[in-house]
């Protein structure tokens, strides 16, 4: 296939990259790089992912950041979010939470769910920006309305705790359910706790087991401590499994460098 079509440089997307990569990684990388160098913004973003995650090449976060920046300056909101992520966590550059906040804010201004969520996280904690939990609540809610699972869980938390909004346990429980069903492990644990308070122990246990599948080591440790003193034997068994998984994961891999937000 030619690298150029009648409309100019060929366009790239994530599904196409995966399909082509499985057939011939080296050739796909070469074509992707040529498209990125020709100014294809989507190819620039994907090339940033390739280098940050080490897909077919050694991990090189600085090279990944270079391509993310090109795409971000061309107006790509996903790339703006990833430039923020690189500055927040020091991928390919020094940690700079002020710059991270600025780039997350740009991504959020485009309505990107991950940009809204990441910028809200900094606002909520006052990292790189003046703390503003009210604005964080608004942004979490905006991302949650788009279907962002992690934001749904935090909307539930704000409603449960009465942070910047009137307490509404019923609404909080519903947001936890939505987050759980959308696949967020924190939302699944939050929903399980709500179910347990209602005496729906079998359902709660099932959701806790689902939460274990994708949870981070730190969250697994927290969950293990939380459930260890439960009066219910099935929950204590889940606590044991959570701690076992945490130990195994800590010996293994970290979160991928290309992940768009807090795990």
LOVO-746528 format. One record per residue (C-alpha): z, y, x; residue in one letter. Coordinates in steps of 0.25 Angstrom, whole numbers, plus 2048, in hexadecimal, padded with zeros to 3 digits. Each point is the difference from the previous one (the first is absolute). Example, Ala and Ser with C-alpha at 12.3 -4.5 7.8 and 13.67 -1.06 7.14 Angstrom:
81F,7EE,831,A
7FE,80E,806,S
***
This chain:
800,800,800,X
7FD,80E,805,X
80B,809,803,X
7F9,80B,7F8,X
7FB,800,7F2,X
7F7,80A,7F9,X
80C,808,7FD,X
805,801,80E,X
80B,7F9,807,X
805,7F4,7F8,X
80D,801,7F8,X
80C,7F8,803,X
80C,7FC,7F7,X
80B,7F6,802,X
7FA,7F5,7F8,X
7F3,800,808,X
807,801,80D,X
808,7F4,7FD,X
7F4,7F8,7FC,X
7F8,804,80C,X
80B,7FE,809,X
802,7F2,7FC,X
7F1,7FD,803,X
7FF,807,80E,X
80C,808,805,X
7F9,806,80C,X
7F3,804,7FA,X
808,806,7F4,X
809,808,809,X
7F4,805,808,X
7F9,805,7F3,X
80D,806,7FB,X
802,808,80D,X
7F1,805,7FF,X
802,804,7F2,X
80D,807,803,X
7FA,807,80C,X
7F5,805,7F6,X
80A,807,7F8,X
802,7F5,7F5,X
80E,804,7FB,X
804,7F3,7FA,X
7FB,7F9,80D,X
809,809,808,X
80C,7FD,7F7,X
7FD,7F1,801,X
7FE,800,80F,X
80E,807,801,X
806,7F4,7F9,X
7F9,7F6,809,X
806,806,80C,X
80E,803,7FA,X
801,7F1,7FB,X
7F8,7F9,80B,X
7F5,7FA,7F8,X
7F7,7FA,80A,X
805,80A,80B,X
80D,802,807,X
809,809,7F8,X
7FE,80E,805,X
807,80A,7F7,X
7FB,80C,807,X
7F2,7FC,7FE,X
803,7FD,7F2,X
807,80E,7FE,X
7F3,806,806,X
7F7,7FB,7F5,X
80B,802,7F5,X
800,80F,804,X
7F1,801,800,X
800,7FA,7F2,X
80C,809,7FB,X
7F9,80D,805,X
7F4,7FC,7F8,X
808,800,7F4,X
804,7F1,7FE,X
80E,7FF,7F9,X
802,7F2,805,X
7FE,804,80E,X
809,80C,7FE,X
80B,7F7,7FC,X
7FE,7F7,80C,X
800,80C,80A,X
80E,803,7F9,X
804,7F2,802,X
7FC,800,80F,X
808,80D,802,X
80C,7FB,7F8,X
801,7F2,808,X
7FB,804,80D,X
7F3,7F8,7FF,X
7F7,805,80B,X
807,80D,802,X
80E,805,801,X
809,800,7F3,X
7FF,80D,7F9,X
805,800,7F2,X
7FC,80F,7FE,X
7F2,7FC,802,X
802,7F3,7F8,X
805,809,7F4,X
7F4,809,802,X
7F6,7F5,7FF,X
807,7F9,7F5,X
800,80D,7F8,X
7F1,801,802,X
7FE,7F2,7FB,X
809,802,7F4,X
7F8,80D,7FD,X
7F4,7F7,7FE,X
809,7F7,7F6,X
800,7F4,809,X
80B,7F7,7FB,X
805,7FC,80F,X
7FF,80F,804,X
809,804,7F4,X
80A,7F4,803,X
801,803,80F,X
801,80F,7FF,X
80B,7FE,7F5,X
807,7F7,809,X
801,80B,80B,X
804,80A,7F5,X
80B,7F7,7FB,X
806,7FE,80E,X
7FD,80E,806,X
7F8,7FA,80B,X
7F5,809,806,X
802,80A,7F4,X
80B,807,7F8,X
807,7F6,7F7,X
7FB,801,7F1,X
804,7F4,7F8,X
7FB,807,7F3,X
7F2,801,806,X
801,7F1,805,X
803,7FC,7F2,X
7F4,807,7FB,X
7F7,7FA,80B,X
806,7F2,7FE,X
7FE,801,7F1,X
7F1,804,802,X
7FE,7F5,809,X
807,7F6,7F7,X
7F7,805,7F4,X
7F4,7FB,809,X
806,7F2,801,X
806,802,80E,X
80A,7F4,800,X
80A,806,80A,X
800,80D,7F9,X
803,7F9,7F3,X
80D,7FA,806,X
804,80E,805,X
7FE,806,7F2,X
809,7F5,7FB,X
80A,804,80A,X
800,80E,7FD,X
802,7FD,7F1,X
80B,7F6,803,X
808,809,809,X
7FD,80E,7F9,X
7FA,806,80C,X
7F8,80D,7FC,X
7FF,7FA,7F2,X
809,7FC,7F4,X
805,7F2,802,X
7F8,7F6,7F7,X
804,7F1,803,X
7F6,7FB,7F6,X
7F4,808,806,X
805,7FC,80E,X
7FF,7F1,7FC,X
7F2,802,7FB,X
7FB,806,80D,X
807,7F5,808,X
7F8,7F6,7F7,X
7F3,807,803,X
803,801,80F,X
803,7F1,800,X
7F4,7FC,7F8,X
7F7,809,80A,X
806,7F8,80C,X
80A,809,807,X
80B,7F7,806,X
80A,80B,7FE,X
7FC,802,7F1,X
801,7F1,7FE,X
80F,800,806,X
803,80C,7F7,X
7FB,7FA,7F4,X
807,7F3,803,X
80D,807,801,X
7FD,806,7F2,X
7FD,7F3,7FA,X
80D,7FA,806,X
808,80B,7FA,X
7FA,7FC,7F3,X
804,7F1,802,X
7F2,7FC,802,X
803,7F8,80D,X
7F4,7F7,800,X
7F6,80B,7FF,X
808,808,80B,X
800,7F4,809,X
7F1,7FF,7FF,X
7FE,80E,803,X
809,800,80C,X
7F8,7F4,806,X
7F4,808,7FE,X
806,80B,807,X
803,7F8,80C,X
7F1,7FD,802,X
7FC,80E,805,X
80D,806,804,X
802,807,80D,X
80B,7FA,80A,X
809,80C,7FD,X
7FF,7FE,7F1,X
802,7F1,801,X
80D,803,808,X
805,80A,7F6,X
7FC,7F6,7F4,X
808,7F5,807,X
80C,808,801,X
7FF,805,7F2,X
7FF,7F2,7FA,X
809,7F9,809,X
80D,803,7F8,X
7F9,7FD,7F3,X
808,7F7,7F6,X
7F3,7F9,7FD,X
7FC,7F4,809,X
7F1,802,7FE,X
802,80F,805,X
808,7FB,80C,X
7F5,7F6,804,X
7F6,80C,7FF,X
809,808,809,X
7FF,7F4,80B,X
7F1,800,7FF,X
7FF,80F,801,X
808,800,80D,X
7F8,7F4,805,X
7F3,807,7FE,X
805,80C,806,X
804,7F9,80D,X
7F2,7F9,800,X
7F8,80D,7FE,X
808,808,80B,X
7FC,7F5,80A,X
7F2,802,7FB,X
7F7,80C,7FD,X
802,80E,7FC,X
7F9,808,7F5,X
7F1,802,804,X
7FD,80D,806,X
7F6,804,7F5,X
80A,7FE,7F5,X
7FF,80D,7F7,X
80E,802,7FD,X
80F,7FC,801,X
801,7F0,7FE,X
***
